[in-house]
Amino acid sequence: MTINCKGNLIDLSRPKVMGILNVTPDSFFDGGRYNTQKAWLSQAEKMLQEGATFIDIGAYSSRPNADFVSEAEELRRIIPIVELLIKEFPNSLLSIDTFRSKVAKLCIEAGASIVNDISAGLLDDKMLDTVGTLHVPYIMMHMRGTPQTMQQLTDYDDLVKDISFYFSERIAEAKSKGIHDIIIDAGFGFAKTLSQNYELLNNMELLNTLGRPMLVGISRKSMIYKLLDTSAAQALNGTTVLNTIALQKGANILRVHDVKEAVECVKLISEINPR
């Protein structure tokens, strides 16, 4: 199970880690923490040294009820960091967390490798055509509505079956646009209640039938700290527990704030359950 990034085949049969680098002022855990060139470089270098295969850069917070950010502002935030990281770490594989086709296109042209779209192309009708033209891997996530409305859209007939049907449709549409390397993200925390998040995790292996690599992003999310009556800052241990379960359920990429701990999860689980 491989994806092509800049002409390099990345084998996802052994799970990989994607480090999160948010350049937003309002992300739920690290908002405003990385707002200078020095901070960007320091955190990127740290994640790469700790074993991250990918770095996911986001300039528009997708947390519930996040503030709207214009396309111009998103570009103003994200293009400089892509250019800087590619200059300093030319072999790094950068993923761009955006649902806007113009942002995706300009970032890939600046040297990024992957498009990570929380809407699976449903918030920008040019996204799938754009990614197909760019010939880069595409991460499509399950979500309903927008970050501003998603938490009011949590009624499902059958959660896992509905998500599977959603991906079947979106994968077919993406393939019709010439997108070959498709990764699915079940969207923990997006249009799902706390109990639905755990139902999804408990049955996540059923999504393996879609035949696509799976990314899991549960790092420090409210599904952890609300259940434990704590905070995002204190949710690393819970994150590690759930990442371990996700790997056992078939996750191919862990998207995390804490790379070192996730890499250790992968190493230990790979020893117990080699793929």
Contacts in CASP RR format, 6 or more apart in sequence:
PFRMAT RR
TARGET T0000
AUTHOR 0000-0000-0000
METHOD contacts of the structure
MODEL  1
MTINCKGNLIDLSRPKVMGILNVTPDSFFDGGRYNTQKAWLSQAEKMLQE
GATFIDIGAYSSRPNADFVSEAEELRRIIPIVELLIKEFPNSLLSIDTFR
SKVAKLCIEAGASIVNDISAGLLDDKMLDTVGTLHVPYIMMHMRGTPQTM
QQLTDYDDLVKDISFYFSERIAEAKSKGIHDIIIDAGFGFAKTLSQNYEL
LNNMELLNTLGRPMLVGISRKSMIYKLLDTSAAQALNGTTVLNTIALQKG
ANILRVHDVKEAVECVKLISEINPR
1 11 0 8 1.000
1 12 0 8 1.000
1 13 0 8 1.000
1 213 0 8 1.000
1 252 0 8 1.000
2 9 0 8 1.000
2 10 0 8 1.000
2 11 0 8 1.000
2 12 0 8 1.000
3 9 0 8 1.000
3 10 0 8 1.000
3 12 0 8 1.000
3 114 0 8 1.000
3 137 0 8 1.000
3 181 0 8 1.000
3 183 0 8 1.000
3 213 0 8 1.000
4 10 0 8 1.000
4 137 0 8 1.000
4 180 0 8 1.000
4 181 0 8 1.000
5 93 0 8 1.000
5 113 0 8 1.000
5 114 0 8 1.000
5 136 0 8 1.000
5 137 0 8 1.000
6 93 0 8 1.000
6 113 0 8 1.000
10 16 0 8 1.000
10 53 0 8 1.000
10 93 0 8 1.000
12 213 0 8 1.000
12 252 0 8 1.000
12 253 0 8 1.000
13 252 0 8 1.000
13 275 0 8 1.000
14 266 0 8 1.000
14 270 0 8 1.000
14 275 0 8 1.000
15 247 0 8 1.000
15 250 0 8 1.000
15 251 0 8 1.000
15 252 0 8 1.000
15 253 0 8 1.000
15 254 0 8 1.000
15 266 0 8 1.000
15 269 0 8 1.000
15 270 0 8 1.000
16 53 0 8 1.000
16 54 0 8 1.000
16 252 0 8 1.000
16 253 0 8 1.000
16 254 0 8 1.000
16 266 0 8 1.000
17 51 0 8 1.000
17 52 0 8 1.000
17 53 0 8 1.000
17 54 0 8 1.000
17 253 0 8 1.000
17 254 0 8 1.000
17 256 0 8 1.000
17 259 0 8 1.000
17 262 0 8 1.000
17 263 0 8 1.000
17 266 0 8 1.000
18 52 0 8 1.000
18 53 0 8 1.000
18 54 0 8 1.000
18 55 0 8 1.000
18 56 0 8 1.000
18 95 0 8 1.000
18 215 0 8 1.000
18 253 0 8 1.000
18 254 0 8 1.000
18 255 0 8 1.000
18 256 0 8 1.000
19 47 0 8 1.000
19 52 0 8 1.000
19 54 0 8 1.000
19 55 0 8 1.000
19 56 0 8 1.000
19 255 0 8 1.000
19 256 0 8 1.000
19 257 0 8 1.000
19 259 0 8 1.000
20 30 0 8 1.000
20 56 0 8 1.000
20 219 0 8 1.000
20 255 0 8 1.000
20 256 0 8 1.000
20 257 0 8 1.000
21 34 0 8 1.000
21 40 0 8 1.000
21 43 0 8 1.000
21 44 0 8 1.000
21 47 0 8 1.000
21 55 0 8 1.000
21 56 0 8 1.000
21 57 0 8 1.000
21 58 0 8 1.000
21 81 0 8 1.000
22 30 0 8 1.000
22 31 0 8 1.000
22 32 0 8 1.000
22 33 0 8 1.000
22 34 0 8 1.000
22 57 0 8 1.000
22 58 0 8 1.000
22 59 0 8 1.000
22 61 0 8 1.000
23 34 0 8 1.000
23 35 0 8 1.000
23 40 0 8 1.000
23 57 0 8 1.000
23 58 0 8 1.000
23 59 0 8 1.000
23 77 0 8 1.000
23 78 0 8 1.000
23 81 0 8 1.000
24 31 0 8 1.000
24 32 0 8 1.000
24 58 0 8 1.000
24 59 0 8 1.000
24 60 0 8 1.000
24 61 0 8 1.000
24 69 0 8 1.000
24 77 0 8 1.000
25 31 0 8 1.000
25 32 0 8 1.000
25 35 0 8 1.000
26 32 0 8 1.000
26 61 0 8 1.000
26 63 0 8 1.000
26 66 0 8 1.000
26 67 0 8 1.000
27 61 0 8 1.000
27 63 0 8 1.000
28 61 0 8 1.000
28 63 0 8 1.000
28 220 0 8 1.000
28 221 0 8 1.000
28 222 0 8 1.000
28 232 0 8 1.000
29 219 0 8 1.000
29 220 0 8 1.000
29 232 0 8 1.000
29 233 0 8 1.000
29 257 0 8 1.000
30 257 0 8 1.000
31 61 0 8 1.000
33 39 0 8 1.000
34 40 0 8 1.000
34 43 0 8 1.000
37 80 0 8 1.000
37 84 0 8 1.000
40 81 0 8 1.000
40 84 0 8 1.000
40 85 0 8 1.000
41 84 0 8 1.000
41 85 0 8 1.000
41 88 0 8 1.000
44 55 0 8 1.000
44 85 0 8 1.000
44 88 0 8 1.000
44 89 0 8 1.000
44 92 0 8 1.000
45 88 0 8 1.000
45 89 0 8 1.000
46 259 0 8 1.000
47 55 0 8 1.000
47 259 0 8 1.000
48 55 0 8 1.000
48 89 0 8 1.000
48 92 0 8 1.000
50 259 0 8 1.000
50 260 0 8 1.000
50 263 0 8 1.000
51 259 0 8 1.000
51 260 0 8 1.000
51 263 0 8 1.000
52 259 0 8 1.000
52 263 0 8 1.000
53 93 0 8 1.000
54 93 0 8 1.000
54 94 0 8 1.000
54 95 0 8 1.000
54 113 0 8 1.000
54 114 0 8 1.000
54 253 0 8 1.000
55 85 0 8 1.000
55 92 0 8 1.000
55 93 0 8 1.000
55 94 0 8 1.000
55 95 0 8 1.000
56 94 0 8 1.000
56 95 0 8 1.000
56 96 0 8 1.000
56 97 0 8 1.000
56 116 0 8 1.000
56 255 0 8 1.000
57 78 0 8 1.000
57 81 0 8 1.000
57 82 0 8 1.000
57 85 0 8 1.000
57 94 0 8 1.000
57 95 0 8 1.000
57 96 0 8 1.000
57 97 0 8 1.000
57 107 0 8 1.000
57 112 0 8 1.000
58 78 0 8 1.000
58 96 0 8 1.000
58 97 0 8 1.000
58 98 0 8 1.000
59 69 0 8 1.000
59 73 0 8 1.000
59 74 0 8 1.000
59 75 0 8 1.000
59 77 0 8 1.000
59 78 0 8 1.000
59 97 0 8 1.000
59 98 0 8 1.000
59 103 0 8 1.000
60 66 0 8 1.000
60 69 0 8 1.000
60 74 0 8 1.000
60 97 0 8 1.000
60 98 0 8 1.000
60 99 0 8 1.000
61 67 0 8 1.000
61 69 0 8 1.000
61 147 0 8 1.000
62 97 0 8 1.000
62 118 0 8 1.000
62 147 0 8 1.000
62 190 0 8 1.000
63 147 0 8 1.000
64 147 0 8 1.000
64 150 0 8 1.000
64 151 0 8 1.000
64 189 0 8 1.000
65 147 0 8 1.000
65 148 0 8 1.000
65 151 0 8 1.000
66 147 0 8 1.000
66 148 0 8 1.000
68 148 0 8 1.000
71 100 0 8 1.000
71 102 0 8 1.000
71 103 0 8 1.000
74 98 0 8 1.000
74 100 0 8 1.000
74 103 0 8 1.000
75 102 0 8 1.000
75 103 0 8 1.000
75 106 0 8 1.000
78 96 0 8 1.000
78 98 0 8 1.000
78 103 0 8 1.000
78 107 0 8 1.000
79 106 0 8 1.000
79 107 0 8 1.000
79 110 0 8 1.000
82 94 0 8 1.000
82 96 0 8 1.000
82 107 0 8 1.000
82 110 0 8 1.000
82 111 0 8 1.000
82 112 0 8 1.000
83 110 0 8 1.000
85 92 0 8 1.000
85 94 0 8 1.000
86 92 0 8 1.000
86 94 0 8 1.000
86 110 0 8 1.000
86 111 0 8 1.000
86 112 0 8 1.000
93 113 0 8 1.000
93 114 0 8 1.000
94 107 0 8 1.000
94 111 0 8 1.000
94 112 0 8 1.000
94 113 0 8 1.000
94 114 0 8 1.000
95 112 0 8 1.000
95 113 0 8 1.000
95 114 0 8 1.000
95 115 0 8 1.000
95 116 0 8 1.000
95 139 0 8 1.000
96 103 0 8 1.000
96 104 0 8 1.000
96 107 0 8 1.000
96 108 0 8 1.000
96 112 0 8 1.000
96 114 0 8 1.000
96 115 0 8 1.000
96 116 0 8 1.000
97 116 0 8 1.000
97 118 0 8 1.000
98 104 0 8 1.000
98 107 0 8 1.000
98 115 0 8 1.000
98 116 0 8 1.000
98 117 0 8 1.000
99 117 0 8 1.000
99 118 0 8 1.000
99 119 0 8 1.000
99 121 0 8 1.000
99 123 0 8 1.000
99 124 0 8 1.000
99 127 0 8 1.000
100 123 0 8 1.000
100 124 0 8 1.000
100 127 0 8 1.000
101 124 0 8 1.000
101 126 0 8 1.000
101 127 0 8 1.000
101 129 0 8 1.000
101 130 0 8 1.000
101 131 0 8 1.000
104 115 0 8 1.000
104 117 0 8 1.000
104 127 0 8 1.000
104 130 0 8 1.000
104 131 0 8 1.000
104 134 0 8 1.000
105 130 0 8 1.000
105 134 0 8 1.000
108 115 0 8 1.000
108 134 0 8 1.000
108 136 0 8 1.000
112 136 0 8 1.000
113 136 0 8 1.000
113 137 0 8 1.000
114 136 0 8 1.000
114 137 0 8 1.000
114 138 0 8 1.000
114 139 0 8 1.000
115 127 0 8 1.000
115 131 0 8 1.000
115 134 0 8 1.000
115 136 0 8 1.000
115 137 0 8 1.000
115 138 0 8 1.000
115 139 0 8 1.000
116 139 0 8 1.000
116 141 0 8 1.000
116 185 0 8 1.000
117 127 0 8 1.000
117 131 0 8 1.000
117 138 0 8 1.000
117 139 0 8 1.000
117 140 0 8 1.000
117 141 0 8 1.000
118 141 0 8 1.000
118 143 0 8 1.000
118 147 0 8 1.000
118 187 0 8 1.000
118 190 0 8 1.000
119 127 0 8 1.000
119 141 0 8 1.000
119 143 0 8 1.000
119 145 0 8 1.000
119 146 0 8 1.000
120 140 0 8 1.000
120 141 0 8 1.000
120 142 0 8 1.000
120 143 0 8 1.000
120 166 0 8 1.000
120 167 0 8 1.000
120 170 0 8 1.000
120 174 0 8 1.000
121 127 0 8 1.000
121 128 0 8 1.000
121 140 0 8 1.000
121 170 0 8 1.000
122 145 0 8 1.000
122 170 0 8 1.000
123 146 0 8 1.000
128 173 0 8 1.000
128 174 0 8 1.000
128 177 0 8 1.000
128 179 0 8 1.000
129 177 0 8 1.000
131 138 0 8 1.000
131 174 0 8 1.000
131 177 0 8 1.000
131 179 0 8 1.000
132 138 0 8 1.000
132 177 0 8 1.000
132 178 0 8 1.000
132 179 0 8 1.000
135 180 0 8 1.000
136 181 0 8 1.000
137 181 0 8 1.000
137 182 0 8 1.000
137 183 0 8 1.000
138 174 0 8 1.000
138 179 0 8 1.000
138 181 0 8 1.000
138 182 0 8 1.000
138 183 0 8 1.000
139 183 0 8 1.000
139 184 0 8 1.000
139 185 0 8 1.000
139 215 0 8 1.000
140 167 0 8 1.000
140 170 0 8 1.000
140 171 0 8 1.000
140 174 0 8 1.000
140 182 0 8 1.000
140 183 0 8 1.000
140 184 0 8 1.000
140 185 0 8 1.000
141 184 0 8 1.000
141 185 0 8 1.000
141 186 0 8 1.000
141 187 0 8 1.000
141 190 0 8 1.000
142 163 0 8 1.000
142 166 0 8 1.000
142 167 0 8 1.000
142 184 0 8 1.000
142 185 0 8 1.000
142 186 0 8 1.000
142 187 0 8 1.000
142 190 0 8 1.000
142 191 0 8 1.000
143 150 0 8 1.000
143 187 0 8 1.000
143 190 0 8 1.000
143 191 0 8 1.000
144 150 0 8 1.000
144 153 0 8 1.000
144 154 0 8 1.000
144 190 0 8 1.000
144 191 0 8 1.000
145 153 0 8 1.000
145 191 0 8 1.000
150 190 0 8 1.000
150 191 0 8 1.000
151 191 0 8 1.000
153 191 0 8 1.000
154 191 0 8 1.000
154 192 0 8 1.000
154 193 0 8 1.000
154 196 0 8 1.000
156 162 0 8 1.000
156 196 0 8 1.000
159 192 0 8 1.000
159 196 0 8 1.000
159 199 0 8 1.000
159 200 0 8 1.000
159 203 0 8 1.000
160 199 0 8 1.000
160 200 0 8 1.000
160 203 0 8 1.000
160 206 0 8 1.000
160 207 0 8 1.000
163 186 0 8 1.000
163 200 0 8 1.000
163 207 0 8 1.000
164 206 0 8 1.000
164 207 0 8 1.000
164 209 0 8 1.000
164 210 0 8 1.000
167 184 0 8 1.000
167 207 0 8 1.000
167 210 0 8 1.000
167 212 0 8 1.000
168 210 0 8 1.000
171 182 0 8 1.000
171 184 0 8 1.000
171 210 0 8 1.000
171 212 0 8 1.000
174 182 0 8 1.000
175 182 0 8 1.000
182 212 0 8 1.000
183 212 0 8 1.000
183 213 0 8 1.000
183 214 0 8 1.000
183 215 0 8 1.000
183 252 0 8 1.000
183 253 0 8 1.000
184 207 0 8 1.000
184 210 0 8 1.000
184 212 0 8 1.000
184 213 0 8 1.000
184 214 0 8 1.000
184 215 0 8 1.000
185 214 0 8 1.000
185 215 0 8 1.000
185 216 0 8 1.000
185 217 0 8 1.000
185 255 0 8 1.000
186 200 0 8 1.000
186 204 0 8 1.000
186 207 0 8 1.000
186 214 0 8 1.000
186 216 0 8 1.000
187 217 0 8 1.000
188 197 0 8 1.000
188 200 0 8 1.000
188 201 0 8 1.000
188 216 0 8 1.000
188 217 0 8 1.000
188 218 0 8 1.000
188 221 0 8 1.000
188 223 0 8 1.000
189 197 0 8 1.000
189 221 0 8 1.000
189 222 0 8 1.000
189 223 0 8 1.000
192 200 0 8 1.000
194 222 0 8 1.000
194 223 0 8 1.000
194 226 0 8 1.000
194 227 0 8 1.000
197 218 0 8 1.000
197 221 0 8 1.000
197 223 0 8 1.000
198 223 0 8 1.000
201 218 0 8 1.000
201 242 0 8 1.000
201 245 0 8 1.000
201 246 0 8 1.000
201 249 0 8 1.000
204 214 0 8 1.000
204 216 0 8 1.000
204 246 0 8 1.000
204 249 0 8 1.000
204 250 0 8 1.000
204 251 0 8 1.000
205 249 0 8 1.000
205 250 0 8 1.000
207 214 0 8 1.000
208 214 0 8 1.000
208 250 0 8 1.000
213 252 0 8 1.000
213 253 0 8 1.000
214 250 0 8 1.000
214 251 0 8 1.000
214 252 0 8 1.000
214 253 0 8 1.000
215 251 0 8 1.000
215 252 0 8 1.000
215 253 0 8 1.000
215 254 0 8 1.000
215 255 0 8 1.000
216 243 0 8 1.000
216 246 0 8 1.000
216 251 0 8 1.000
216 253 0 8 1.000
216 254 0 8 1.000
216 255 0 8 1.000
217 254 0 8 1.000
217 255 0 8 1.000
217 256 0 8 1.000
218 224 0 8 1.000
218 239 0 8 1.000
218 242 0 8 1.000
218 243 0 8 1.000
218 246 0 8 1.000
219 239 0 8 1.000
219 243 0 8 1.000
219 254 0 8 1.000
219 255 0 8 1.000
219 256 0 8 1.000
219 257 0 8 1.000
219 258 0 8 1.000
219 262 0 8 1.000
220 232 0 8 1.000
220 233 0 8 1.000
220 235 0 8 1.000
220 236 0 8 1.000
220 239 0 8 1.000
220 257 0 8 1.000
220 258 0 8 1.000
221 232 0 8 1.000
221 235 0 8 1.000
222 232 0 8 1.000
224 235 0 8 1.000
224 238 0 8 1.000
224 239 0 8 1.000
224 242 0 8 1.000
225 231 0 8 1.000
225 232 0 8 1.000
225 234 0 8 1.000
225 235 0 8 1.000
228 234 0 8 1.000
228 235 0 8 1.000
228 238 0 8 1.000
236 258 0 8 1.000
236 261 0 8 1.000
239 256 0 8 1.000
239 257 0 8 1.000
239 258 0 8 1.000
239 261 0 8 1.000
240 261 0 8 1.000
240 262 0 8 1.000
240 265 0 8 1.000
243 251 0 8 1.000
243 254 0 8 1.000
243 256 0 8 1.000
243 262 0 8 1.000
243 265 0 8 1.000
244 265 0 8 1.000
244 268 0 8 1.000
244 269 0 8 1.000
246 254 0 8 1.000
247 254 0 8 1.000
247 265 0 8 1.000
247 266 0 8 1.000
247 269 0 8 1.000
247 273 0 8 1.000
248 269 0 8 1.000
248 273 0 8 1.000
254 262 0 8 1.000
254 265 0 8 1.000
254 266 0 8 1.000
256 262 0 8 1.000
END
